Amino acid sequence: MSAGAGDRRAVVVIGGGIAGLAAAHRLLDRGAAVTVLEAADRVGGKLLPGRIAGVRVDLGAESLLARRPEAVGLAREVGLGDRLQPPATATASLWTRGALRPMPKGHVMGVPGTADALSGVLSEDGLRRIARDAQLPRTEIGDDVAVGAYVAARVGREVVDRLVEPLLGGVYAGDAYRISMRSAVPQLFDAARTHTSLTDAVRAVQAKAAAQAASAGPVFLGIEGGVGTLPLAVAASVRARGGEILTGTPATGLRREADGGWRITAGGRVLRADAVVVALPAPAAARLLRAEAPAAAAELTAVAYASMALITLAYRSADVRLPDGSGFLVPPVDGRTIKASTFASRKWGWIADEDPGTLVLRTSVGRHGDTAVLQRPDTDLVAVSRHELREAVGLDAEPVETRVTRWDDGLPQYPVGHHARVARIRAHIAALPGLAVCGAVYDGVGVPACVASAYAAVDLLDGAGHGVRQLTAAPVRTPHGGAGE
């Protein structure tokens, strides 16, 4: 069967996560006939709305980086503009050295511009080590460098272990000593290339951010009802405009035909298309591309992933007394199991408004290379979360409901040289006209990055490479990557 209709260009999008749906939405804007194939029984990928104790919550990603236009713009295009909300509070803490401590202001992904306000988080030796940065000779970073290695060389390991790790690990569930600075914190990488001192580079990034902040609006936005409602709204818009979305339909074969078109085998059926967008995680993309793009598939096979789990807990509000703020992060060096906790009812006003008598919290566990904790049953993950919440904030109440959501192989890792791997993948794909790739593995793990990646893929199908060039020159920065966030 054909995926198109009449003389319209027929495009099959393989993958119904937010990247694939954004690509489908943009393709419809360009007049294409679109079919989306999704292996799971639902769309949305890592964006998942749910309920606990009758209250709507996110069981996946919960916020959008609002200082990029892509995700917020897409939300407005599909009718969610009036449901966009900033956090009710964005004041977070660190649970470290046995106490909750205010998250220091004036940092870029945990890297401070000065040692001010770090007392209690760092030791006296750690504070003195930061001051040495100004006297050190330049550290050459070349084409890329690991965030942790570079920061430790400039301002000491304590900054990495107690500040950078919890922030960067919260985004990638990875190891700061392996994660690429160029890919994960591009604004800091660019500044570090032009400054001898890292603290000088941080202050330069902060100054630029401050100059933009006055007119930029909130750093983050959520969506009333959950960010997980975004892919549902995009899917509804795609269908309303004539696009077809087939769930429970995994693509198992992709071959180029003699006329330059594409033959897709999926769920016992065969589709033919003028073009294809592959919006899948790296392992699935590698399997699908192996026949026609073996070099790209080999590169994708080498991408590592981290798994994690979110533990959502609902309490009676009357039973809970929490400190101020939106939650806390936990440095791995402190030896805890949970790596963060979000006071969801505090952070998002729409959750509190929906049921003032219920208070929702969530914790997260799991880091790259640390798979043992995720082998434990759900009941154990709830128990350890409750134990550590008791130690951190004195929460000893009995939850009225709990829910564990596991994201196996959910987060691609960006090691040193990741940008070069992505460039090689795209070069191999470019040799096959009518084929493009997009998603979290290429341009960033946040929602705006996935949407930007999707738009760039559509541009490539139209013969325009400016979207990819823009992403290469100015990557979508990592959430928490700005001054004071």
C-alpha positions in Angstrom: 0.0 0.0 0.0 1.1 3.6 -0.5 1.6 5.9 2.5 0.5 8.9 0.5 -2.5 10.2 -1.4 -2.7 11.6 -4.9 0.2 13.8 -5.9 1.2 14.7 -2.4 4.7 13.6 -1.2 4.2 10.6 1.0 6.4 10.5 4.1 6.5 7.8 6.7 7.7 8.8 10.2 9.0 5.8 12.2 8.7 6.5 15.9 5.8 8.2 17.7 7.7 9.9 20.5 7.8 13.7 20.7 10.4 13.9 18.0 8.5 11.8 15.5 5.2 13.5 16.2 6.9 17.0 15.8 8.3 15.8 12.5 4.9 14.6 11.4 3.3 17.9 12.5 5.8 20.0 10.5 5.6 17.7 7.4 1.8 18.3 7.4 2.6 22.0 7.4 4.7 21.4 4.3 1.8 19.6 2.5 3.0 16.0 2.8 0.8 13.0 3.3 2.1 11.5 6.6 2.0 8.1 8.3 3.5 7.6 11.7 4.5 4.1 12.8 4.8 3.5 16.6 5.8 0.1 18.0 4.2 0.8 21.4 0.5 0.9 22.1 0.7 4.6 22.8 2.5 7.7 21.5 4.7 10.0 23.5 7.8 8.0 24.3 9.3 9.4 27.5 6.5 11.9 28.0 3.8 10.1 29.9 0.8 11.6 31.7 -0.8 9.6 34.5 -2.7 9.9 37.8 -2.0 9.1 41.4 -4.6 9.4 44.1 -6.9 10.8 41.5 -4.5 13.7 40.7 -3.0 14.2 37.2 0.8 14.0 37.2 3.7 13.5 34.9 5.3 10.0 35.0 8.1 11.1 32.7 9.6 14.5 31.9 7.8 17.3 33.7 9.0 20.6 32.2 10.0 22.4 29.1 13.1 24.6 28.7 11.2 27.8 27.8 14.1 29.9 26.5 14.2 27.9 23.3 11.2 28.4 21.1 10.6 24.9 19.7 8.7 23.1 22.4 6.7 26.0 23.7 5.9 27.0 20.1 4.7 23.5 19.3 2.5 23.5 22.5 0.9 26.7 21.4 0.4 25.4 17.8 -1.6 22.4 19.1 -3.8 24.5 21.4 -2.0 24.2 24.8 -0.9 27.8 25.0 -3.3 28.8 27.7 -2.2 25.8 29.8 1.5 26.7 29.9 2.6 27.6 33.4 5.9 28.5 35.1 6.8 26.6 38.3 5.2 28.0 41.4 8.6 27.8 43.0 12.0 27.0 41.5 14.0 27.2 44.7 15.8 23.9 45.0 18.2 22.4 47.6 21.1 20.0 47.8 21.0 17.2 50.3 24.6 16.8 51.1 26.9 16.4 54.1 23.9 15.3 56.1 21.7 18.3 55.6 19.5 20.2 53.1 21.4 23.2 51.9 20.2 25.9 49.5 21.3 25.4 45.9 24.0 27.9 45.3 23.2 30.7 42.9 25.5 31.9 40.2 26.6 28.7 38.5 26.6 27.1 35.1 25.6 23.5 35.4 27.1 23.5 38.9 30.3 25.3 37.9 30.6 28.4 40.1 31.9 31.8 39.0 33.2 32.4 42.6 33.4 30.4 45.8 30.8 32.7 47.4 27.8 30.9 48.9 29.4 27.5 48.7 30.2 27.2 52.4 28.7 24.1 53.8 28.5 22.5 50.4 32.2 22.4 49.9 34.9 21.9 52.5 37.4 24.6 53.3 39.9 22.9 51.1 37.4 22.8 48.3 36.7 26.5 48.6 40.4 27.3 48.5 40.8 25.1 45.5 38.4 27.3 43.5 40.5 30.3 44.1 43.5 28.6 42.5 41.8 28.6 39.1 42.8 32.2 38.4 46.5 31.3 38.8 46.5 28.2 36.7 47.8 28.2 33.1 45.3 27.5 30.3 43.9 24.0 30.1 43.6 23.1 26.5 40.3 21.4 25.7 40.7 20.7 21.9 37.7 19.5 20.0 35.9 18.2 23.1 36.6 17.3 26.7 34.7 15.6 29.6 32.9 18.0 31.8 34.1 16.4 35.0 37.7 16.1 34.0 38.0 19.7 32.8 36.2 21.2 35.8 38.1 19.1 38.3 41.4 20.2 36.7 40.4 23.9 37.0 38.5 24.1 40.3 38.8 20.7 42.0 36.9 17.5 42.3 34.7 18.7 45.0 32.9 21.0 42.6 32.3 18.1 40.3 31.3 15.7 43.0 29.0 18.0 45.0 27.6 20.4 42.3 28.2 19.3 38.8 27.3 15.6 39.3 23.9 16.1 40.8 22.9 18.6 38.2 24.3 16.9 35.1 23.4 13.5 36.4 19.8 14.7 36.9 19.6 15.3 33.1 21.5 12.4 31.7 21.6 9.9 34.6 25.3 9.7 33.6 28.8 10.2 34.9 30.1 13.8 34.7 33.7 12.5 34.2 32.6 10.9 30.9 30.0 13.3 29.6 31.0 15.6 26.8 31.2 19.3 27.7 30.7 20.3 24.0 27.5 18.3 23.7 26.0 18.7 27.2 27.1 22.2 28.3 27.9 23.9 25.0 27.8 27.5 26.3 30.4 26.7 28.9 32.5 24.8 26.3 32.5 27.9 24.0 33.4 30.2 26.9 36.2 27.9 28.1 37.8 28.0 24.7 38.2 31.8 24.9 39.1 32.2 28.6 42.1 31.0 30.5 40.3 30.9 33.8 37.2 28.7 34.1 35.6 31.0 36.7 36.1 33.9 34.2 34.4 31.8 31.6 31.5 31.1 33.9 31.1 34.7 34.7 31.0 35.5 31.0 28.2 33.0 30.5 26.4 34.5 33.5 26.7 38.0 32.1 25.3 36.9 28.8 22.4 35.1 30.4 21.7 38.1 32.7 21.5 40.4 29.6 19.0 38.1 28.0 17.0 37.3 31.1 15.1 40.6 31.4 13.1 39.9 28.2 13.3 36.1 28.1 10.6 35.2 30.5 10.6 32.0 32.6 13.4 29.6 32.3 11.1 26.6 32.5 7.4 26.0 31.8 5.1 23.1 32.6 1.7 22.3 31.2 -1.5 22.1 33.2 -2.3 18.4 33.3 1.3 17.5 32.6 3.9 17.8 29.9 2.8 14.3 29.0 -0.3 15.8 27.4 1.9 17.5 24.8 2.4 14.5 22.5 -1.3 13.6 22.9 -2.2 17.1 21.6 0.3 16.9 18.8 -1.0 13.4 17.8 -4.6 14.8 17.8 -3.5 17.7 15.6 -1.8 15.3 13.2 -4.9 13.1 12.9 -7.2 16.1 12.5 -5.2 17.3 9.5 -5.3 14.0 7.8 -2.2 12.3 9.1 -2.3 8.6 10.0 -0.8 7.3 13.3 -0.5 3.5 13.7 0.3 2.3 17.2 1.3 -1.2 18.0 3.0 -1.2 14.6 6.8 -1.7 14.7 8.8 -1.1 11.6 10.9 -4.1 10.9 12.3 -3.4 7.5 13.5 -0.4 5.5 14.7 -0.7 1.9 15.4 1.8 -0.8 13.6 1.0 -4.1 14.9 1.4 -7.6 12.9 4.6 -8.3 14.4 6.3 -5.2 11.4 5.7 -3.0 11.3 3.6 0.2 9.7 0.4 1.1 8.8 0.0 4.8 7.7 -3.3 6.4 5.7 -2.8 9.5 3.2 -5.0 11.5 2.6 -7.4 8.6 2.0 -4.7 6.1 4.1 -2.9 3.5 4.1 0.8 3.0 5.8 2.8 0.2 6.9 6.3 0.6 8.8 9.1 -1.1 10.7 9.9 2.1 11.2 8.5 5.6 12.1 10.1 9.0 13.6 7.6 11.5 12.8 9.0 15.0 13.9 6.1 17.1 16.3 5.5 20.0 19.8 4.5 18.7 19.5 0.7 19.1 16.1 0.5 17.2 17.4 3.0 14.6 20.5 0.9 14.1 18.5 -2.3 13.5 16.3 -0.6 11.0 19.1 1.2 9.1 21.5 -1.7 9.0 20.6 -2.8 5.4 20.7 0.5 3.7 23.0 2.6 5.9 25.4 0.1 7.6 28.0 2.7 8.6 25.3 4.9 10.3 24.0 1.8 12.0 27.4 0.9 13.4 27.8 4.3 14.9 24.3 4.1 16.4 25.1 0.7 17.9 27.9 2.3 19.8 25.7 4.7 21.7 25.2 3.8 25.4 22.0 4.4 27.3 21.2 4.8 31.0 18.1 3.5 32.7 16.2 5.1 35.6 13.0 4.9 37.6 10.7 7.5 38.9 8.9 6.8 42.2 5.7 8.9 42.6 4.2 9.1 46.1 0.9 10.7 47.1 0.2 11.8 50.7 -2.6 13.5 52.6 -1.5 17.1 52.7 -2.4 17.3 56.4 0.1 14.6 57.2 3.1 16.3 55.6 5.4 19.2 56.6 8.0 19.9 54.0 10.7 22.6 53.8 10.3 25.4 51.4 11.2 24.9 47.8 10.6 22.6 44.8 12.7 19.7 46.0 16.4 18.7 46.2 19.2 17.0 44.4 21.6 14.4 45.9 25.3 14.2 45.0 26.3 10.6 44.3 29.3 11.1 46.5 27.0 11.2 49.5 26.1 7.5 48.9 22.4 7.8 48.8 20.1 5.7 46.6 17.8 8.4 45.3 19.4 11.1 43.2 16.7 13.7 43.5 13.2 14.5 44.9 10.7 16.9 43.4 7.9 18.3 45.6 5.5 18.2 42.6 2.6 19.8 44.4 4.8 22.6 45.4 6.5 23.0 42.1 3.4 23.0 39.9 0.5 25.0 41.0 -2.0 23.1 38.9 -1.3 19.9 40.9 -2.0 21.6 44.2 -5.1 23.3 42.8 -6.5 20.0 41.5 -6.6 18.5 45.0 -5.4 20.7 47.9 -5.9 17.7 50.2 -3.3 15.6 48.3 0.4 16.2 48.2 2.5 14.6 45.5 6.2 14.0 45.6 8.5 12.0 43.4 12.0 10.6 43.6 14.4 9.2 40.9 16.9 6.4 41.0 19.4 5.0 38.5 22.5 6.2 36.9 24.6 4.9 33.9 26.5 1.9 35.0 24.6 1.5 38.2 22.0 -1.2 37.3 21.8 -3.0 40.6 19.3 -0.6 42.1 16.9 -1.1 39.1 16.9 -4.8 39.6 15.0 -4.3 42.9 11.2 -4.7 42.9 8.9 -1.7 43.0 8.2 -2.2 46.6 11.9 -1.9 47.5 12.2 1.3 45.4 9.3 2.8 47.3 10.7 1.7 50.6 14.2 3.2 50.0 12.6 6.4 48.7 10.5 6.7 51.9 13.5 5.9 54.1 15.7 8.6 52.4 12.8 11.1 52.4 12.5 10.5 56.1 16.3 11.2 56.6 16.3 14.2 54.3 13.1 16.1 55.2 11.6 14.2 58.2 8.7 12.8 56.1 7.4 9.9 58.1 3.8 9.8 56.9 2.2 6.8 55.2 1.5 7.5 51.5 -2.0 6.9 50.3 -0.7 5.6 46.9 2.6 5.0 45.2 3.6 4.3 41.7 6.9 3.3 40.1 7.6 4.1 36.5 10.7 2.5 34.9 12.5 4.0 31.9 14.8 1.2 30.7 17.5 2.5 28.4 15.7 5.8 28.5 18.6 8.3 28.3 21.3 8.3 25.6 24.8 9.1 26.9 26.9 11.9 25.4 30.5 10.9 25.9 33.5 12.9 24.7 33.3 13.0 20.9 29.5 12.5 20.7 29.2 15.6 18.4 31.6 14.0 15.9 29.7 10.7 16.0 26.4 12.5 15.2 28.1 14.3 12.4 29.3 11.0 10.9 25.8 9.5 11.2 24.3 12.4 9.4 26.9 12.3 6.7 26.2 8.6 6.1 22.4 9.3 6.0 22.9 12.2 3.7 24.1 9.8 1.0 20.6 8.4 0.9 18.2 11.0 -0.5 14.7 11.0 1.1 16.0 9.7 4.5 16.5 11.7 7.7 17.0 10.9 11.4 16.0 12.8 14.6 15.6 12.4 18.3 17.3 12.6 21.7 20.4 10.7 20.6 21.4 13.5 18.2 20.8 17.0 19.5 19.9 16.9 23.2 17.7 15.0 25.6 15.2 17.8 26.5 11.9 18.3 24.7 13.0 21.5 22.8 16.1 19.6 21.6 13.9 16.7 20.3 11.5 19.1 18.5 14.4 21.1 17.0 16.0 17.8 15.8 12.7 16.9 14.2 12.4 20.2 12.4 15.9 20.0 11.2 15.2 16.5 9.8 12.2 17.8 7.9 14.3 20.7 6.5 16.8 18.1 5.2 14.1 16.2 3.4 13.3 19.6 1.7 16.9 20.0 0.7 17.7 22.6 3.3 20.5 22.0 5.8 20.2 25.2 7.8 18.4 23.5 10.7 21.2 21.0 11.2 23.8 23.7 10.8 22.1 25.8 13.4 22.0 22.9 15.9 25.6 22.2 15.3 26.7 25.8 15.8 24.3 26.5 18.7 23.2 23.2 20.3 20.1 23.3 22.5 21.7 23.7 25.9 21.1 21.2 28.7 18.3 22.0 31.2 19.8 23.6 34.4 22.6 25.0 32.2 22.1 28.7 32.9 23.2 31.0 35.6 21.5 30.4 38.9 19.3 27.6 37.7 
